[in-house]
């Protein structure tokens, strides 16, 4: 099962701020999904919570991983 791992306290604070302050619903939804995955929610649970497909969850995770890798290079 795939989960988001390795979020620092600083990253979690930024995600919390985005989750509460973004004016875009989809951005808030994606950030919330990333946070829940970090808390070890299963993919099947995320699909039900957000009413999205498994592919969408995996796309969000892949995009998150790509952005993190791009920022560390």
PyMOL commands that set and color helices and strands:
alter all, ss='L'
color gray80, all
select helices_A, chain A and resi 9-21+25-38+43-50+54-72
alter helices_A, ss='H'
color red, helices_A
deselect
rebuild
show_as cartoon
